[in-house]
């Protein structure tokens, strides 16, 4: 697995632009919000983002990173 994402924006954009992933409307909306809003993630949001990244086989979000 490669390097972790330093911020939520990078992680969200990677998921949104990965054409091999099928995202629900709700997940797409969530990721779109993360891509443009720098508000820190709640624990529940962080968990959901981690789940989406794991399912896609992408690196995790860095602990204590930007927007965390």
N, C-alpha and C positions, 0 to 999 in steps of 0.2 A: 504494500500500500504506500502511496506517495505522501508527501508532506500534508499536514493539516491545514485547513483554511484559517487564515488569520482573522477573518471577520464574517459576519452573517451575510453580507452582501455578496461576497465571492462565492460562498456556499450556495446561496439561493440562485444566483445566476448560473452556476454550474448545473444545478438540477433543472432549471428552466430551459437551458439550451441543449441538454442531453436528449437527442432525438430518439434514443432507445428506451427512454422512460415514459411510461403512461401515468400521468398524474390526474387525480380527480380535480374537478373545478375548485373544490375547497382547498386542496393542497396548492394548486396553482395560484389561487388568490393569496394564500398565506405567504408563499414564496415571493410573489410580486410585492407584497407589503414589505417583506424583509429586505428586498433589493433596493427600496427607495427610502425606507424609514430607519433612521439610526437609533431609535429607541431601544434600550437594552432588552434582551429577551427575558421573559419570565421563565421559571424553571420548567413549566409545562411546554412552552414554545421551544425551549432548548431541547427538550426530550423529543418532541415531534420532529424537529429539524434533524436531530441525530438519527432518528429512525429512518427518515427519508434518505439521508446520506448513506446509511448502512445498506438499505435495500438497493440503492443504485450502485453500490460497490465503490463509492467515493470516499475520500478521506474525511475524517471527523473535523469538527470545529475546535480550534485550539481553546483549551481551558484558560479563562482569564484573558481572552483576546479582546480585540476591539468590539464594542457594543455588547459586552458581557457584564 
